[in-house]
Structure formats: structure tokens, C-alpha cells
Amino acid sequence: MELLELAATFFRIGLFSFGGGYAMIPLIEVETVLRHQWLERVQFVDIIAIAEMTPGPIAVNSATFVGYKVAGAAGSAAATLGVILPSIMIVLLLATLFEKKRHDAHVAGVLRGIRPVVVSLIFLAALSVFRKSVTDLPTATVGVLAFVVITKTRINPILILVGAGVLGALFF
């Protein structure tokens, strides 16, 4: 039953989340922390951080981690399949329709209307993670420094994540 619940929960997340993994973060949080209480808020933030650092889409990585915590390897498989299945189905359908209607003004209008909502969802996800991650002056300093380095240099963000992890291990 747990496996079915994981698959169904992440299927809903995948089905109703538009804009990619970052836009899914608020829905993942509601389902995993508030509704099912599979995670505590601190664990959720940690899983998002780990999912961001590991290769692959953040929503898939998050589903995999949550599934594993709830029901081991089988839970990982159920949650991961649940979150990717809607995307596979929707992309196949949209690719077929888009190929036929890509020059239609209504299609362009729909896409233009969806874009600001996607940006809002991504911003909400960032704000949610920010509030839970930046809790004092040291974490704010690391966040500001990382932001400046990312925006002002060409240093690979993965190196910045590793550097922040090393700083965290040394000072926190």
C-alpha cells in the first residue's frame, strides 16, 4: 500500500507541476511534509539540497530520495516512476499536437500565458527554500557570497556547492 501511495502522490506532483523541477518544489513540500508527513521540514530542505547537487532532474532526485526514506529501494522506484510517468505521457501528447499546431496563434497565446505562472512557481520555490536555509548571519553570508560568485564569475556552480559544503563542514 505504501508503494502505491508513493507512486500516486508523485504521479499527482508530476501531473500538476509545470515549469520543471524547481516549480515542483512547493508541491513536493506540501505532499511530503504537510500531507503525508514522510519528512520533517529540515529533512525536506536537506533532500532538496542533495537533489540539486546530484546529477539529474531535481524532481526525480527528490522523488527517489523520499521514496527510499519511506520504503527503501522499492519506494524509490515507485516514487520515481510516479513522478516521471506524467511527463512522459504529456510530452508525447504535446509533441504530437505541437508538431501539428506549432504555428497556431492560440497555441502561442497559451504558452505566453503560462510562462509568467511558471516563473512565479520557481520564485515561490526559491523563497521557500531560502526561508528554511538562511537562518542566521553565517548562512546568509554563505548565500550572498555564493550568489555574487555565481553571477560575477564563470566558476562552475558545482564547485561553488562543493566549496559551500566544505565551509559548512568546517564552520557549522
C-alpha positions in Angstrom: 0.0 0.0 0.0 2.9 2.4 0.8 4.3 1.8 -2.7 1.0 2.6 -4.3 0.6 5.8 -2.2 4.2 6.9 -3.1 3.5 6.3 -6.8 0.1 8.0 -6.7 1.4 11.0 -4.8 4.4 11.6 -7.0 2.2 11.0 -10.1 0.0 13.9 -9.0 3.0 16.0 -8.4 4.3 15.2 -11.9 0.9 15.7 -13.4 0.1 19.1 -11.9 3.5 20.7 -11.9 4.5 22.8 -14.9 7.8 24.6 -15.3 10.3 21.9 -14.4 11.7 20.6 -11.1 12.0 23.9 -9.3 8.3 24.6 -9.9 7.5 21.2 -8.3 9.3 22.0 -5.1 6.3 23.6 -3.3 4.0 20.7 -4.3 6.6 18.2 -3.2 6.9 20.0 0.1 3.1 20.1 0.7 2.8 16.4 -0.1 5.8 15.0 1.7 6.0 17.3 4.8 2.4 18.5 5.4 0.0 15.9 3.9 1.8 12.6 4.4 4.4 13.7 7.0 7.0 11.5 5.4 9.6 14.2 6.0 10.2 17.0 8.6 10.9 20.4 7.1 14.6 20.2 7.8 14.8 16.8 6.1 12.9 18.3 3.1 15.4 21.1 2.7 18.3 18.7 3.0 16.7 16.4 0.3 16.3 19.4 -2.0 19.9 20.4 -1.4 21.1 16.8 -2.1 18.8 16.5 -5.2 20.2 19.8 -6.5 23.8 18.5 -6.1 23.3 15.1 -7.7 23.1 14.6 -11.5 19.6 14.5 -12.9 16.3 16.5 -12.6 15.6 17.8 -9.1 12.1 16.4 -9.0 13.2 12.9 -10.0 16.1 13.0 -7.5 13.7 14.3 -4.8 11.2 11.5 -5.5 13.9 8.9 -5.4 15.2 10.1 -2.0 11.7 10.4 -0.5 10.7 7.0 -1.8 13.9 5.5 -0.4 13.3 7.0 3.0 9.7 5.8 3.1 10.0 2.3 1.6 13.6 1.5 0.6 14.6 0.7 -3.0 11.1 -0.3 -4.0 9.9 3.1 -2.7 12.5 4.9 -4.7 11.3 3.0 -7.9 7.6 3.7 -7.1 8.1 7.4 -6.4 10.5 7.9 -9.3 8.2 6.2 -11.8 5.2 8.1 -10.4 6.9 11.5 -11.0 8.2 10.8 -14.5 5.2 9.0 -15.9 3.0 12.1 -16.3 5.8 13.9 -18.0 6.4 11.1 -20.5 2.6 11.0 -21.3 2.2 14.8 -21.5 5.4 15.3 -23.6 4.3 12.6 -26.1 0.9 14.1 -26.4 2.1 17.7 -26.7 4.9 16.8 -29.1 2.3 15.3 -31.4 -0.1 18.3 -31.1 2.7 20.9 -31.2 4.0 19.4 -34.4 0.6 19.8 -36.0 -0.3 23.2 -34.5 3.1 25.0 -33.8 2.2 28.0 -36.0 -1.3 28.5 -34.5 -1.9 31.8 -32.7 -3.9 30.2 -30.0 -1.0 27.8 -29.1 1.4 30.8 -28.9 -1.1 32.6 -26.7 -1.4 29.7 -24.3 2.3 29.4 -24.0 2.7 33.1 -23.4 0.1 33.0 -20.7 1.7 30.0 -18.9 5.3 31.5 -18.8 4.6 34.1 -16.0 3.0 31.4 -13.8 6.0 29.2 -14.2 8.3 32.0 -13.2 6.1 32.6 -10.2 6.2 29.0 -9.1 10.0 28.9 -9.4 10.3 32.1 -7.4 8.0 30.6 -4.7 10.1 27.5 -4.5 13.3 29.6 -4.2 11.7 31.7 -1.5 10.5 28.7 0.4 14.0 27.0 0.4 15.6 30.4 1.2 13.5 30.9 4.3 14.4 27.4 5.6 18.1 27.6 4.7 19.2 31.1 5.6 18.6 31.1 9.3 21.4 33.2 10.7 24.2 35.5 9.7 26.7 32.8 8.7 24.2 31.0 6.4 23.2 34.4 5.0 26.8 35.2 4.3 27.4 31.9 2.5 24.3 32.5 0.4 25.2 36.1 -0.5 28.8 35.1 -1.3 27.6 32.2 -3.5 25.2 34.4 -5.3 27.9 37.0 -6.0 30.4 34.4 -7.2 27.8 32.7 -9.4 26.6 35.9 -11.0 30.0 37.7 -11.4 32.3 34.8 -12.4 32.4 31.8 -14.7 33.1 29.4 -11.8 31.1 26.2 -12.2 28.2 26.1 -9.8 29.1 22.6 -8.8 32.5 23.9 -7.5 30.6 26.6 -5.5 28.4 23.9 -4.0 31.4 21.8 -3.0 33.1 24.9 -1.6 30.0 25.8 0.4 29.8 22.2 1.7 33.4 22.3 2.8 32.8 25.7 4.6 29.7 24.2 6.2 31.7 21.2 7.4 34.4 23.4 8.8 32.3 26.1 10.4 28.9 24.6 11.2 
